[in-house]
Amino acid sequence: MKPAQQQVIGVIGVGLMGHGIATNISKAGWPLGFLNHYGNQPTDDLIASGAVAYNSIAELTRASDTLVFCVTGSPQVEAILDQPDGVLTNIKPGTVVIDCSTAIPASTISIAAKLSQAGARFLDAPMTRTPKEAAAGKLNLIVGGDKMLFDEQLPLLQSYAENITYAGANGAGHTLKLVHNFVSLGFSTVLAEAVATANKAGIDPEILTDVLANGGGASVVLERMTPYMLTGDVGAFSFSLANSAKDMGYYTQMCKDLDAADSVATAVDTVYSKQVESGHGEAYVPQLIKLLDR
């Protein structure tokens, strides 16, 4: 086995979040490869730092000792692995796969089993925070998988994350990410509807934010929504309604798989899904206030 810092890290998904991950892995000294894809952010800076671009999943997989996925969700991860010239048919025994996407835990557990049969090892390591923290190497990670593998990969994870929580076996990372996002998006939905109502009643937004911040409404969600409430700035919470609907759909699916309570989750899911169906999927979560203020 190559020494840790000589192992080639391949990144699939160099988008808003993945570009920051790739940049910080490269800065930390690992040889870097990435998949050329129309969804990538500009990659000239990665190339300039020595990263190698690959035109196929097969080529990148064969060249990598560790693969890091940063794609939309379970269907994309499954396609990356299962397509005829995908990861599973090209992976080398001993390769580590780290999935930073948000995914359905049942799919994650199935993927872990497939990779194990191919002689590979797997961590689900979904992230929280925003592209700003991704660029700064200060993401939060929630990691599921074998504890020895987690400990082995911790230096790599630390190259792009600030707070890293070991959650348990494979699937635990993605489970906790969905729980986290349900809480965050649920709070956001309640706040957006409350603000829309306060606006209709003619309440001064500055007074509203002051009352909430000094009472039971105080939260990170309020802090992120406040710039939009006061000035219309969405930059502090640049998470789309389409992604919100996707994550809530994953959460309600997980509830069904677990036969868990889901009445609140279903209501929240309906709010986001309706906005996406109405053509507002590219709007950001704070803009839900305006969309509900009808």
BELHU-V343990 format. One record per residue. N is the residue number from 1. PHI is phi as a letter, one per 30 degrees, with the letter a starting at -180 (none if undefined). Layout:
{{N PHI} {N PHI}}
//
This chain:
{{1 none} {2 d} {3 e} {4 e} {5 d} {6 c} {7 d} {8 d} {9 c} {10 c} {11 c} {12 c} {13 j} {14 c} {15 d} {16 e} {17 d} {18 d} {19 d} {20 d} {21 d} {22 d} {23 e} {24 d} {25 d} {26 d} {27 d} {28 d} {29 j} {30 d} {31 d} {32 b} {33 b} {34 a} {35 d} {36 d} {37 a} {38 d} {39 d} {40 d} {41 d} {42 e} {43 c} {44 e} {45 d} {46 d} {47 d} {48 d} {49 d} {50 j} {51 d} {52 c} {53 c} {54 c} {55 c} {56 b} {57 d} {58 e} {59 d} {60 d} {61 d} {62 d} {63 d} {64 c} {65 c} {66 b} {67 c} {68 c} {69 c} {70 b} {71 b} {72 d} {73 a} {74 e} {75 e} {76 d} {77 d} {78 d} {79 d} {80 e} {81 d} {82 c} {83 d} {84 e} {85 c} {86 c} {87 d} {88 d} {89 d} {90 b} {91 d} {92 d} {93 e} {94 j} {95 d} {96 c} {97 c} {98 b} {99 c} {100 c} {101 d} {102 c} {103 b} {104 d} {105 e} {106 d} {107 d} {108 e} {109 d} {110 d} {111 d} {112 e} {113 d} {114 d} {115 d} {116 d} {117 d} {118 d} {119 i} {120 c} {121 b} {122 b} {123 b} {124 c} {125 b} {126 d} {127 c} {128 b} {129 j} {130 b} {131 e} {132 d} {133 d} {134 d} {135 d} {136 d} {137 i} {138 b} {139 d} {140 c} {141 b} {142 b} {143 c} {144 c} {145 k} {146 d} {147 d} {148 d} {149 d} {150 e} {151 d} {152 d} {153 c} {154 e} {155 e} {156 d} {157 d} {158 d} {159 d} {160 b} {161 b} {162 c} {163 c} {164 b} {165 c} {166 d} {167 c} {168 k} {169 d} {170 e} {171 j} {172 d} {173 d} {174 d} {175 d} {176 d} {177 d} {178 d} {179 d} {180 e} {181 d} {182 d} {183 d} {184 d} {185 d} {186 d} {187 e} {188 d} {189 d} {190 e} {191 d} {192 d} {193 d} {194 d} {195 d} {196 e} {197 d} {198 d} {199 d} {200 d} {201 d} {202 i} {203 d} {204 d} {205 e} {206 d} {207 d} {208 d} {209 d} {210 d} {211 d} {212 d} {213 d} {214 c} {215 b} {216 d} {217 d} {218 d} {219 a} {220 d} {221 d} {222 d} {223 e} {224 d} {225 d} {226 e} {227 e} {228 d} {229 d} {230 c} {231 b} {232 i} {233 d} {234 c} {235 d} {236 d} {237 b} {238 d} {239 b} {240 d} {241 d} {242 d} {243 d} {244 d} {245 d} {246 d} {247 d} {248 d} {249 d} {250 d} {251 d} {252 d} {253 d} {254 d} {255 e} {256 d} {257 d} {258 c} {259 h} {260 c} {261 e} {262 b} {263 d} {264 d} {265 e} {266 d} {267 d} {268 d} {269 e} {270 d} {271 e} {272 d} {273 d} {274 d} {275 d} {276 d} {277 d} {278 d} {279 j} {280 c} {281 d} {282 d} {283 d} {284 c} {285 e} {286 e} {287 d} {288 e} {289 e} {290 d} {291 d} {292 d} {293 d} {294 c}}
//
